[in-house]
């Protein structure tokens, strides 16, 4: 009754499969705990400041204050780029290299597609607070700790969610959500603060890149 889809399910994940096969052929016993998939490069405050310094004035805030500032921008309708921590391993932006925007505006899909030079058939996925996922997505299992964490499973969107967040509903009435909780740190704090301001537990989360370009990796990107 439960399915786990490997987060890097495309060609980029072949390295893991090759390593597992080699271990098997060598008779080695391996353990693959389901941890997070933030295995890419990370950058410290000095590196980020050096990269953005010539382009804008940077202000260092505490995590909660930063989350509140971002949530306020999102509530106003801004599109916010999130760059923090280690980069995702896989094709999905999971809050470390993401663009966030409110999901309550059905017109936001056309706006984002135009700004990012994407085609209309490419849907936008939601990020949802875990405590509200059961009422938003039909068949979501609250006892499954991996359900929705890596944005790899589709669910039917509930009628109330379709009305609340039309921007994340595919034409067939489904969505491929990322469901997050307290362990998701700053990302969780941003969505929680947005919920406090707007009463909405979900945002659009799409990858921080232009169409047919890779996700941003470094502060320079």
ZIRA-V442701 format. One record per backbone hydrogen bond with DSSP energy under -0.5 kcal/mol. CO is the residue of the C=O (numbers start at 1). NH is the residue of the N-H. Records with the same first field share a line. If there is no record, write none. Layout:
CO=NH ; NH
This chain:
3=5
4=6
7=9
10=13
11=14
12=15
13=16 ; 17
14=18
15=19
16=20
17=21
18=22
19=23
20=24
21=25
22=26
23=28
24=27
28=30
33=35
37=39 ; 89
41=87
44=48
45=49
46=50
47=51
48=52
49=53
50=54
52=55 ; 56
56=58
59=61
62=66
63=67
64=68
65=69
66=70
67=71
68=72
69=73
70=74
71=75
72=76
73=78
74=77
78=80
80=100
81=83
82=98
87=40
88=90
92=94
96=84
97=208
98=82
99=206
100=80
101=204
103=167
104=106
105=108
106=109
107=111
108=112
109=113
110=114
111=115
112=116
113=117 ; 118
116=211
119=122
121=123
125=205
126=178
127=203
128=180
129=132 ; 133
130=133 ; 134
132=135 ; 136
133=137
136=158
137=140
138=156
140=142
141=144
143=145
144=147
146=149 ; 150
148=151 ; 179
155=175
156=138
158=162
159=163
160=164
161=165
165=168
166=169
168=170
170=173
173=157
174=170
175=155 ; 177
177=179
178=128 ; 180
180=130
181=184
182=185
184=187 ; 188
185=189
186=190
187=191
188=192
189=193
190=194
191=195
192=196
193=197
194=198
195=199
201=129
202=103
203=127
204=101
205=125
206=99
207=209
208=216
210=213
